[in-house]
Amino acid sequence: MTLLKKMLGAAATVAASASFAVAEPALIFDLGGKFDKSFNELAFTGAQRWADDTGNSFREIELQSEAQREQALRRFAEAGNNPIVMAGFAFASALGDVAADYPDTKFTIIDMVVDAPNVRSVVFKEHEGSYLVGMMAAQASKSGTVGFIGGMDIPLIRRFACGYAQGVKAVNADIKVVANMTGTTPAAWNDPVKGSELTKAQISQGADVIYAAAGGTGVGVLQTAADENILSVGVDSNQNYMHPGKVLTSMTKKVDNAVYDAFSDGADMETGFRVMGLNNRGVGFAMDEHNAGLVSDAMAASTYKAAYDIATGAVSVHDYMSDDSCPNLSF
């Protein structure tokens, strides 16, 4: 009887431990790499902050090719990782194929909407944050020409460009905005050499402030802008520190919070559609010791006021994604 009780007690302990076990979450980075100093790195920051706060661990993978998207999703789902978070719109097709096969697994996709009962879709109002940095660029420009360099030519990046141009024109309708996209394939996210070439081309057209929304390619834009003694604008994470005194500001997206929230909510997370904009601090612009000398009190005050007006609905920023039009910019 004593042995039986011990066996039953041990079984109960194992069962109790299993019932309280937390599934290990997973994060899949987009092409461009975990340490792209932009979108992917911000996703990693959110995951690592969750790990530091909770003492738990997570799994991760950096993709080397498009073919790995579905493979990575299925591998993590088969291993019982839950939730699985994807950093980037390009996972939409693969997730659409995979989600239905693993109904008990929760997925989060950032920057795209996938309509499935076990998927959380998180999107940002990038046009709102871009409007604000466009205002700052217009106020900082001395030449009357500013630039925009995007990564892959897709509607999402055109949303950045159009919001930026609208903010520029809100300050001065006569300022010229020149825009270029790096390419039409995913390689456009990780080509700093091409980013540098485009920067020099825009400088030759008179641009003295250039906004980069191009992932790892943007590293080349910011570096060349600093080398050529003009101002740049960073994106996604706060990139002001990369070239102190040369990066006017950065348009920030709280991708880290989206990852942190998904990991924190775990396998029981609420799915559906989430939108993050100025009204819930999902986007913004960066001010710190690295750009304080570049932004006057008047520039900061006008930009903060615009942020408030947009957040409260007093000012509306045109969204390229709504009708594929860009009133203030031609591509």
ChimeraX attribute file (.defattr): number of C-alpha atoms within 10 A of each C-alpha:
attribute: neighborCount
match mode: 1-to-1
recipient: residues
	/A:1	6
	/A:2	7
	/A:3	8
	/A:4	9
	/A:5	10
	/A:6	11
	/A:7	12
	/A:8	12
	/A:9	12
	/A:10	12
	/A:11	12
	/A:12	12
	/A:13	12
	/A:14	11
	/A:15	12
	/A:16	11
	/A:17	11
	/A:18	10
	/A:19	9
	/A:20	8
	/A:21	9
	/A:22	13
	/A:23	16
	/A:24	19
	/A:25	26
	/A:26	24
	/A:27	26
	/A:28	25
	/A:29	24
	/A:30	24
	/A:31	24
	/A:32	24
	/A:33	20
	/A:34	21
	/A:35	16
	/A:36	18
	/A:37	21
	/A:38	27
	/A:39	29
	/A:40	27
	/A:41	22
	/A:42	26
	/A:43	29
	/A:44	22
	/A:45	20
	/A:46	21
	/A:47	29
	/A:48	19
	/A:49	15
	/A:50	22
	/A:51	16
	/A:52	11
	/A:53	10
	/A:54	10
	/A:55	9
	/A:56	13
	/A:57	14
	/A:58	18
	/A:59	13
	/A:60	17
	/A:61	15
	/A:62	18
	/A:63	17
	/A:64	13
	/A:65	11
	/A:66	14
	/A:67	10
	/A:68	14
	/A:69	23
	/A:70	17
	/A:71	13
	/A:72	20
	/A:73	23
	/A:74	18
	/A:75	11
	/A:76	22
	/A:77	23
	/A:78	11
	/A:79	10
	/A:80	17
	/A:81	23
	/A:82	25
	/A:83	30
	/A:84	29
	/A:85	26
	/A:86	27
	/A:87	25
	/A:88	19
	/A:89	18
	/A:90	18
	/A:91	22
	/A:92	21
	/A:93	12
	/A:94	18
	/A:95	23
	/A:96	16
	/A:97	10
	/A:98	17
	/A:99	22
	/A:100	14
	/A:101	12
	/A:102	14
	/A:103	13
	/A:104	16
	/A:105	21
	/A:106	25
	/A:107	32
	/A:108	27
	/A:109	26
	/A:110	24
	/A:111	21
	/A:112	21
	/A:113	19
	/A:114	23
	/A:115	16
	/A:116	16
	/A:117	15
	/A:118	23
	/A:119	27
	/A:120	25
	/A:121	24
	/A:122	22
	/A:123	22
	/A:124	21
	/A:125	23
	/A:126	30
	/A:127	28
	/A:128	32
	/A:129	30
	/A:130	32
	/A:131	31
	/A:132	30
	/A:133	29
	/A:134	34
	/A:135	24
	/A:136	27
	/A:137	30
	/A:138	28
	/A:139	18
	/A:140	19
	/A:141	17
	/A:142	13
	/A:143	13
	/A:144	18
	/A:145	22
	/A:146	29
	/A:147	28
	/A:148	28
	/A:149	25
	/A:150	26
	/A:151	27
	/A:152	23
	/A:153	18
	/A:154	13
	/A:155	14
	/A:156	20
	/A:157	20
	/A:158	27
	/A:159	24
	/A:160	28
	/A:161	34
	/A:162	31
	/A:163	28
	/A:164	32
	/A:165	34
	/A:166	26
	/A:167	27
	/A:168	28
	/A:169	19
	/A:170	16
	/A:171	16
	/A:172	14
	/A:173	13
	/A:174	11
	/A:175	17
	/A:176	21
	/A:177	25
	/A:178	21
	/A:179	22
	/A:180	19
	/A:181	22
	/A:182	25
	/A:183	16
	/A:184	12
	/A:185	11
	/A:186	18
	/A:187	16
	/A:188	24
	/A:189	25
	/A:190	23
	/A:191	22
	/A:192	22
	/A:193	15
	/A:194	17
	/A:195	30
	/A:196	20
	/A:197	15
	/A:198	22
	/A:199	31
	/A:200	17
	/A:201	13
	/A:202	23
	/A:203	20
	/A:204	10
	/A:205	14
	/A:206	17
	/A:207	24
	/A:208	25
	/A:209	31
	/A:210	30
	/A:211	32
	/A:212	31
	/A:213	29
	/A:214	30
	/A:215	28
	/A:216	26
	/A:217	28
	/A:218	34
	/A:219	24
	/A:220	23
	/A:221	31
	/A:222	29
	/A:223	20
	/A:224	22
	/A:225	24
	/A:226	18
	/A:227	12
	/A:228	13
	/A:229	12
	/A:230	18
	/A:231	26
	/A:232	31
	/A:233	31
	/A:234	31
	/A:235	28
	/A:236	28
	/A:237	23
	/A:238	22
	/A:239	24
	/A:240	24
	/A:241	15
	/A:242	16
	/A:243	18
	/A:244	17
	/A:245	18
	/A:246	24
	/A:247	27
	/A:248	29
	/A:249	30
	/A:250	26
	/A:251	28
	/A:252	25
	/A:253	27
	/A:254	21
	/A:255	29
	/A:256	22
	/A:257	18
	/A:258	26
	/A:259	29
	/A:260	21
	/A:261	15
	/A:262	27
	/A:263	25
	/A:264	18
	/A:265	12
	/A:266	21
	/A:267	21
	/A:268	14
	/A:269	19
	/A:270	14
	/A:271	18
	/A:272	16
	/A:273	14
	/A:274	13
	/A:275	13
	/A:276	18
	/A:277	20
	/A:278	19
	/A:279	17
	/A:280	9
	/A:281	13
	/A:282	21
	/A:283	25
	/A:284	24
	/A:285	24
	/A:286	21
	/A:287	16
	/A:288	12
	/A:289	11
	/A:290	19
	/A:291	19
	/A:292	16
	/A:293	12
	/A:294	19
	/A:295	16
	/A:296	12
	/A:297	10
	/A:298	10
	/A:299	16
	/A:300	15
	/A:301	12
	/A:302	16
	/A:303	20
	/A:304	15
	/A:305	12
	/A:306	19
	/A:307	23
	/A:308	15
	/A:309	15
	/A:310	20
	/A:311	17
	/A:312	12
	/A:313	11
	/A:314	10
	/A:315	12
	/A:316	11
	/A:317	18
	/A:318	19
	/A:319	20
	/A:320	20
	/A:321	15
	/A:322	9
	/A:323	8
	/A:324	11
	/A:325	16
	/A:326	19
	/A:327	12
	/A:328	18
	/A:329	18
	/A:330	12
	/A:331	11
